[in-house]
C-alpha cells in the first residue's frame, strides 16, 4: 500500500488525480477502523494532515467556510456561538480523542447515513465544496449523498470545505443511542429556526439510505409559527405532535441490529417534538 503525503492543497488534488483509487485520510476515525478490521485494503492512502489549507475556517458572505480538516473539537470551541447546531452534534461524536482528530470533511467523505454532522448541515442548507485539478464546485449538502456510504464525489475529487450559514436563530440537535457518545446513532435529528425569514429547517440521520430533510414538517412548522414569532408564547401540544409525526413520516428507516424501522420513526417523532420545543423556548426567552 502506497502512502501519499502532500503538503499543499494543490499537491493533494494532483495526487488524487494521479491516484484516483487512493483513500483520503485525515483524522482516520473511520478509515482506520475499516483497515484494522480488514474491511478495506486500498492501493494507496492519501494523507491530508499536512495540508494547512484544509485546517482553516473563515467567514464568507454570512457563512462560515469550514475546511475539511477542521476537527470537531475546534468547531465546538471556536465556532459554537455561530454554528450552534453543528457544535451540538460535534459534542456527541466519540470521545475527546476522536473529537480532536475527526473532521466534518471526513464525515462527509464516508457518506454514512448515521454521520452525526449531517443532520445539522441539512437543517441550515449548508453547501459542500468539492475540489479537483479540474476546478471547484459546490452543491447543497442534501444533494451530496446518493446512497448508503455513497456520494457524488468523482474518483479525482476531494471534499475541501463546507459552507455553513451563520446562525440567525436557535438550533438544536439530538440523537438516540445506547449512550450519549461513542456510539452510532439509532437515529438523530436537527432543527433550525430562522426568525428573519420565518422558516424552519430539519435534518434526519440514521433513518434512511441517506441523511434526509422533512420538507412537509418544515412547511407545517413555518406556517404554524408565522404569526407566533412576535408573541413568543409556548407552542400548543397539537402543533408539536403534528410536527413530530411529519418528521417520522419523512424517514425511510430499516430494521437492523440497532433498532427497528418502527422504533426509529417513533424516536424521531419524539426528538422532533423535543428539539422544536427547546429551540422555540430559546427564541421566546430572547435567544434570537
N, C-alpha and C positions, 0 to 999 in steps of 0.2 A: 504494500500500500504506500503510495506517494504521499508526502506531506508538504503542501504548498504554503509558503509564508510571505504573502505580500505585505508591504508596509504602507502603501497608499491605496486609496480607493481605485485609482486608475489601474494600478497593478493588479488589484483584486478582480476587477472586471475583465482585464485582459487574461488573467489566469482562468477565470470561469469560461471565457470564450474558447480558450485553447483546450481546457479540460472540462467539457460540459457535463461529464459524468461525475465530477468531483462533488463532494458533500460539504457545504459550508459548516463551519463550527466556530462558535464564539464562546458562550458560557458552557456549552457541552451538556447541559442538563437533560436534553432529550437524546442527542446523538450518542453520547457515551453510554447511556442505558442500552440503546439498541446494539452498540458494539459489544458491550460486556456480556449481553445475552445472546450474542451471535445471531441477531436478527437482521443485521445488515453488514455487508463487507464491501464498502465502496472501493473503487480503484484508487481514489485519492481523497484526502481531506484538505479543505481549503480553510486555513486558519485565519480568522478575521480579527483576532485580538490585538494585532499590531496596527490596525487601520484606524488612526486617530479620528478621521472624519466621521466614522460611524458611531463614535462615542461622545458626540456633541449634540446639544439641543439649542434651538434659537427660536425667537418669536418672529413669526412671519404672517403679516396681514390678519391679525386677530386669531391666529392659530399658533400652536407650538409644534415646530418641526423636531420630532424626537428621533435622533439617529438610531439605526437598527441595533447598534451595540451599546446603547444606554441601558444599564441594568435596572431591575425593578427597585433596588434599594435607593437609587438616585431619583427615580420617579417619585418615590414616597417622600424623600427628604427635600428634594429641590423643586418638585412640581405639584406637590399635594394640594396646594392652595388654588392652583389654576386648572388642574386636571383631577378633580377630586374622585370622580368615578374610576378612572384608571388607577389612581393611587390606592383606592379601596381594594380593587381587585388584586393589585400588586402585593398588598399586605397578606393576602391569603395564599400566595404562591410559596409552597415548600417551606424550607427552614431559612434562617438568616443567611446561611452559607449559600443556599440556592438563590435567594433574592439578590445576593451580591454578585452572582455570576450570570443568572438567567436574564434574558432580554425579551422585549416585546417583538423585536425582529426575529428572534429565534422561534417565539411562539407562533408568529405568522408563517414562518418558513415551514414549520412542521404541519401547519394547517389542520391540527386536531380539532374536531368539533367541541372538545372539552377544554380548550385553551382558556384560561382564566381572563386573559386580556381582551378576548374577542368581544364579549357582550358590551362592555363599556365603549369600545371603539364603534360598534354598530349603533349604539344608542345616541352618540353625538355626531354621527355621519362623518367619521374620520376618513381620511384618504390615505391610501398606501402608495408610497413612492418606490418605483422599481427601476433599477439601472442595469445597463449593459453597455458594451462597446458601441452599440448601435444608437444609444441615446437613453433618455429618461422618460418614463411615462408614469402617470398617476391615475388611480381609479378608486372608486368608493370601496371601503373595506368590505361591504356587503357583497360586492362583485368579485372579490379576490378569491373566495372559496368556491370550488366546483364539485367537491365530493369529500368523503372521509379521507383526511390526510392528503388531499389533492387541491392544488391551487392553479391559478393562471400562469404561474411562473414558467417561462421557457427555459430550456436547458442552459442557456448562456446568461441568464438573468439572476440578480440578487435583490432582495429587499434592502433598500438603502435607508429608508426612513418611514415614519408615519406622521401625517399631518393631523393634529388633533385640535379642534376648536377650543379656545379658552372658555371655561365655564361661565355662563351668564345667569345661571340659576342652580338650584340644588341638583345633586346627582347621588344615586345610591347604587350599591352592588351587594348581592348576597348569593350564597350558594349552599347547596345541601351536600353533605358528605359524612363519612363516619367520624370525622373530626373537622376542626376549622381550617387546618392547613396540612401540608404534606400528604395530600390525598387528591385523587382525581375526582372532580365534581360529579355527583349523580345528576345534577342539573344546576344551572346558575342563571341569574337574571340581573340586568342592569336597567335603570330608568334615568332619564334626564329631563328636567323641566327647563323651559326657556320662557320666562315671563315676557321678554321683549317681543318675541314672535308668537307667544301664546301657543306653543307647540310642545309635544311630548315625544320623546324618543325611547325606544326599547331595544334590548338585545338579549337573546336567549342562547345559552350554552349547554352543551352536552344533552341535547334533546332533539337531535335531528342529524342528518348526514353532514350538515354544515352549521355554523352559527347562523342564527335566524333573527329577523325582526318580527314584530307582531303589528303589522300595519292597521288592522281593524281595531286593535286595542289602542293604538296611538290616536287614531281618528276619533274614537269614542271619548277618550280622556280629554283630548283637545276641545271637543265640543262641550263636554260637561264642565270643564274648567274655564271656558271662555269668559263667562260673566262672573266668575268667582275670584279672579286674580286679585282684585282690589279689596274684596270683602274679607279675605284671609280668615275664613271660618273652616272648621273641620269638614272633611268630605263625608257625605252620607254613606252609610254601610252599603246601600244598594249600588252606589257608584263604584265603590271599591270591589264589591263582589263581581260586578259585571266586567270590570277591567281584568280581574284575575281570571275569570272564565275565558275571556277572549285571548288572553296570553296563553292559557293552557291549550286552547284550540289551535293556536298558531304553531305549536310544537309538532314535530314529526318524530317522536321517540320510538325506540325499540326496547324489547326485553333483553337484558344482558345480566352479567354477574353482579352489577352494581345496583340494579333496580329494574322494575317492570315499567312498561310504557305507561300504564295507568297511574302508577305511583309518580312518575315524572310529571305527568300532566297535573295531577293534584298538587304536587310540591311546587310547581311553577305558579299555579294559581295563588298559593299561599305566599310565595316570595313576592309576586307581583303586588298583592294587596299590601303586604308589609312595607315594601320599598316605596310604593307610591305614598303610603301614609307617612313614612319618615320624611320623604322629600317634601311633601306638601306641608308638613308641620314646620320644617325648616323655613320654607317660604313664608308661612304665616307668622313665624317668630322674627321675621325681618332678615333672614339669611340671604335673600335675593329680592 
